Amino acid sequence: MTRKLFGTDGVRGTANSEPMTPETALRIAMAVGECFHNGAHKHLVVIGKDTRLSGYMLEPALTAGFITMGMDVVLIGPLPTPAIAMLTRSLRADIGVMISASHNPYADNGIKLFGRDGYKLSDELERKIEAIVEKGPSRRAGAAELGRAKRLDDAGGRYIEFVKQSFPKGLRLDGMRVVVDCAHGAAYKVAPTVFWELGAEVFSVGVSPDGMNINRDCGALSPEQMRQEVLARRADIGIALDGDADRLIVVDERGVILDGDQVMALITTSLANAQQLAGGALVATVMSNLGLERYLGEQGIGMHRTAVGDRYVVEKMRATGCNVGGEQSGHIILSDYATTGDGLIAALQVMGRIVETGKRASEVCRLFAPLPQLLRNVRFGEGRPLEAHRVKQAITAGEARLGAAGRLVIRPSGTEPVIRVMAQGEDDALLASVVDDICGAILAASHGTDDSGAAVQAAE
């Protein structure tokens, strides 16, 4: 059986442990090199990374693998994931590689792959790569056909100009006070520069990476530091990015945190009002709040739901012709500008709306009241908890109790041994009861009293 490497967002794991070892990175690069070899031309690979210490280990391993297969490599250094997708297209490269574990702690790392069109790879291509990793490539370059590696010194400047082009024409951020939290990650240089060059007064947080502080108590997953800075600086808005800057969380001038659902509501309705909303709908995941769906329905705007993962959002956008999609977590994909989530481009659309209306962020950014939502993570060891009979019964009972006025989403994480139990509805007490029952069933299955073989370790 072929070893499965790819999860919902590339290959990911603890640095220097399988599969995030230099040996496996080398094999992945060689497999990708064989998979994407197409014709006699000199093939080109773009490799970027975030600020994790382990990037220094994985970058040369991947480079060696591609060079072995006769491919030239352009090394970008620390830049956001969307910058690598953009540069892959701009440089007419055959493949783009981002070394990042996104919002995860520094000890993790990952490998994300983009095709020459700047989009993430399909499941079919990932399976093909896994098969080649397993058996090894069928060919290698001869001594005279080896690739070369070089650095692209102006990559940051290219990306900055690309992002600025997405800001509404004729507008500036002059006079706007902006706090930007870069999570000590890939955007620590480019994000403050983008806002400053557009005229804003910028207060930067999380711009001193040391290889181990990425996402630590900062950024999109921990926006409290940024929120406090907004209040202390009397800023007009706060923008928190994650480690590879493909997602964002917004804070208004009052310190209210606004998630990706609110950002999607604002951008979607703004485009609809300007008659620029392609497909007449937003694409979101099963995790987005029911309040968002109801609000859009009141505006005559549709909403398509997908599985969790920005790649599935993008696939649905391409299938339906929609130009806006995203996740509650802050991945916002605007296909008029980019092929993947881009926290900076999304932030500029929000700021543009504030400038256009002349209103405060608190008046512009919160368009609907979210329905109560409860999410709990249940960590497990071996086994398949969701196949347990008592767990299935608890889920069925929970769906019946919530009825048409609520939603229940149960899903395994694609990157860690965790079952996510999420309920939405109008009654907080009912949500808590339903989630408790399901989590309890998962925990009970771990004691060997069911047929799943599950070994649930803890519930968070």
Sequence and secondary structure as in RCSB ss.txt:
>XXXX:A:sequence
MTRKLFGTDGVRGTANSEPMTPETALRIAMAVGECFHNGAHKHLVVIGKDTRLSGYMLEPALTAGFITMGMDVVL
IGPLPTPAIAMLTRSLRADIGVMISASHNPYADNGIKLFGRDGYKLSDELERKIEAIVEKGPSRRAGAAELGRAK
RLDDAGGRYIEFVKQSFPKGLRLDGMRVVVDCAHGAAYKVAPTVFWELGAEVFSVGVSPDGMNINRDCGALSPEQ
MRQEVLARRADIGIALDGDADRLIVVDERGVILDGDQVMALITTSLANAQQLAGGALVATVMSNLGLERYLGEQG
IGMHRTAVGDRYVVEKMRATGCNVGGEQSGHIILSDYATTGDGLIAALQVMGRIVETGKRASEVCRLFAPLPQLL
RNVRFGEGRPLEAHRVKQAITAGEARLGAAGRLVIRPSGTEPVIRVMAQGEDDALLASVVDDICGAILAASHGTD
DSGAAVQAAE
>XXXX:A:secstr
     EETTEEEEETTSTTSSHHHHHHHHHHHHHHT  SSS  EEEEEE S TTHHHHHHHHHHHHHHTT EEEE
EEE  HHHHHHHHHHTT SEEEEE  TTS TTEEEEEEEETTS B  HHHHHHHHHHHHH  S    TTT   EE
E TTHHHHHHHHHHTTS TT   TT EEEEE TTSTTTTHHHHHHHHTT EEEEES    SS TTTT STT THH
HHHHHHHHT SEEEEE TTSSBEEEEETT  EE HHHHHHHHHHHHHHTT  GGGEEEEETTS HHHHHHHHHTT
 EEEEE SSHHHHHHHHHHHT SEEE TTSBEEETTT SS  HHHHHHHHHHHHHHHT  HHHHS  S    EEE
EEEEE SS GGG HHHHHHHHHHHHHHGGG EEEEEE SSSSEEEEEEE S HHHHHHHHHHHHHHHHHHTTT S
SS   EEEE 
